[in-house]
């Protein structure tokens, strides 16, 4: 993503089963300004703030007012942010120097740097195992971090280039592999790959969202489809046409909708 404005949307949309309802709409627009392209926008709903990767820093913005609350600095190639509320620590991937910056969730001050791997990109927190997982694209791996000590646990070979991933909050972590068009399943506690399955006919999966209530994964693909996987069965059960250039997807548990953000527009399903 290369932009200098943040648009927050609250919406209702068309469900995956094509049940008619109201359209999504933009409710507020906050211009952040400043230098640097931006990547993943990570909400922190309990604390009403949003973490926004901006190349050499992470901006922390109040979701209600658009006010800048602070910045996490010292990052080289900012991509994603993980929030480990139980430890009071946040983690920002620093892709250009193959590391992760641990910071204080109250002061936003950097507390340490953990070695990761080449192209450390998306990053997520799994509450069941109490671990942080990076997805290292060019290294074809995931770095596992202890969020309390801020220390490296291990690196997991994934057998493909990971993009985005999610925690199922049941001890499993899932990620898209773009080059092999697969979903990979990681056992968070043992830090091992336990399963993988193809997303065909959906090619080059990038964005991922999860519906834990119905055990579904939604993988937005560069081929213009979204693959819907039953992650208990380990297979794709449906595909849906979407706009090209998927960047990010999220599942709205309250309404049961998936929102896919692409290079040009937002698609609701």
Order of alpha helices (4+ residues) and beta strands (2+ residues): beta-beta-beta-beta-beta-beta-beta-beta-beta-beta-beta-beta-beta-beta-beta-beta-beta-beta-beta-beta-beta-beta-beta-beta
